[in-house]
Amino acid sequence: MHIKKNGKNIWIDSTVNVLKHEKNEFNGTLAVIRNITKQKQVEKSLKKVIEDLKRSNEELRQFAYISSHDLQEPLRTIASFTQLLERRYK
C-alpha cells in the first residue's frame, strides 16, 4: 500500500534490480513500480462473490436435504397403506 502526495492510498507492485558494469561493479539501480489498485479491487470483489456462492451453495444443500426428507415422508405413508391393503386383500 502506498500513499500518494494527494493522500490517496493505492496498491503498488515494485521490482528493484541492481545494475552492474561488465566487471561486476555497481552502476545503479532500476526500479519498476506498477499501480495495481484495480487488480486488488477486482480480487476483493471476487473474494466476496466466492463467499456469497459458498453461502448460497450451503443454503441450497440444506434446502435439498430438507426437501428430500419432506418428500420421502408421503411416499413412506403411501407404502405403509399399500402394505396394509395388500395384507387385508391378498
N, C-alpha and C positions, 0 to 999 in steps of 0.2 A: 504494500500500500504506500502511496506517495501523496504528499500534499503539495499541490501546485501553489504558485505565488498568489493566485486569487483565492486560496483557501479551499479549493475543491479537492476532494480525495479521488484519486484514480489508482487503478491497479496497473503495475508495470512488470515487464519481464526484461531482465537485463543480462547481458553477456559481456564479460570483460576478458580480453586477450592481451597478453604481453607480446610486444613486437621486439624482435631481436635482429641484430646485424648478422652477416654471414659468420662472423667469428663468435657468435653466441653472446654478443654484448647487448645490453639493454638499449632499445631505441625508442621506446614509448609504449603506450597502451592504446588499444582500440576498444571502445565501448559502444554497444548497440543496445538501445533502450526502446522497447515497444510498449505502447499503451494497449493493455489487454482488458480494459474495463468492460467492454461489450461482451467479450468472451466470458468473463466472470458473471455478468448479469444473466447470460444465457445458461450457464452452468447452474446458477441459483434457481432459475425458472425450471430447468429440467429436474432438479432435485425435488422441487415442490410437486411437479407433475408425477414423478415417480412415487412420492409419498402418497399423493392423492389416489393413484392407481392401486397401490398396495392396500390402502384403506378400503377402497371400492371393491377390490377382489376379495378381501376378508368378509365384507358385508355380503357380497354375492355368495360366497361359500356358506356362510351362516344361513342365508335365505334358502339356498338349495337343500341344505341339511334339514331345515325345519319343514320345507315344502315336501321333501321326500318322506319324512316321518308322518306328516299330516295326511298325505295321500295314501300311505300304506294302511292306516287305520281303517278307512272304509272298506278296503279290499279284504282285510282280516275279518271284518264283520260279515261281509258277503260270503267269504269262505266258510265261516262258522255256521251261518244259516244254511248254506248249501250242504254241509255235512249233516246238520240236523234233518234236513229234508231227505237226504239220502238214507239216513238211518230209519227214519219214520216210514218212508215209502218204498224202500228197497226196490 
